[in-house]
């Protein structure tokens, strides 16, 4: 792993020995600062965050959600979550733009055989196992999204779990099957609707409760599935957006890997 | 610190080391997948189940998949 001997030096390049000395000096300084910082750390498990301690005490009573983290994500700091949601939205949008079919590319028949590689058929065991898992995973995703305000989880976690079920379809079936169970326009609509619903619920807060993303639904009884006001709705919005975003992301990559190939004639490589 | 937390920390440092040491990209993607799982266990042991859930799916499913697909794309010679 370590380089045996110094590589041949180009003119103007810093020598290996100088670079090593520079690294040792910088590394020693860095280590000294880290140790200095470590010395002043509070003891393990000793927590003094005023904001966190306050929330732990008042969140359940105020929001009727038993998962304080979700209460922070979808109530106290719901606006931050809006920003995070749109980061994902913009990232997937940018990816789709980057990977769109360029002029010197054309779509060939879907093909997952690299030249020179003998592809083996997906075995029956893998097919059965993945097919058997798709249902439970979708159910788990729905459960985690719906119970975000009660137990750990929420829209983001549920959304990516749902998207991973689609990967299983690809693993156990074929690309063609995947395309059939994943109507892209519908996925795009789900993603956009999820992102839009979050903003619309926020506007609902502005209209009915006086400020953006303020809760405007009855809080209900603590611990029940339909409680904590707008939180479950926001959670489902995020879940839709995240599922759609991830499915689109993986689809774009799959398409690049399996379908799109460059034209033979012309075009710089 | 409980025994579970110590074990989780140890597993994470071994896992991170394994990811850095494996030089072959295909193998590295698989090792990184295991590392994502181990990191999820660490978050769980330190009472952050929300983060653990996200990390298990992102770190051990989504990220390795993207790497594998990118490798497949690069490895396929243009016909």
Interface residues (C-beta under 8 A of the other chain):
Chain A: X1 X44 X45 X67 X69 X70 X112 X114 X115 X144 X152 X153 X154 X156 X157 X160 X161 X163 X164 X167 X246 X249 X250 X253 X254 X256 X257 X258 X261 X262 X264 X269
Chain B: X1 X21 X23 X49 X50 X52 X53 X54 X57 X58 X61 X62 X65 X66 X69 X70 X72 X73 X75 X76 X77 X78 X79
